[in-house]
């Protein structure tokens, strides 16, 4: 799947935040819902204007962005 076919960034829509094409649904919203334990099916049920492939495109976009940005995570000792 090519996430670029389903995700758009337009400075005039949602202040340039990445959205699912043809909607004002932020990619970050979908990723937050999935991270909180929602299933793709539940997300699509909550937002019927999107499809499972749109949800997968959000995940693919997030994966691509994680390769581009380093976020330091503190290391804690377990001993």
Buried (B, 14 or more C-beta within 10 A) or exposed (E): EEBEEBBBEEEEEBEEBBBBBEBEBBBBBBBEBBEEEBEBEEBBEEBEEBBEBBBBBBBBBBEEEEEEEEEEEEEEEEE
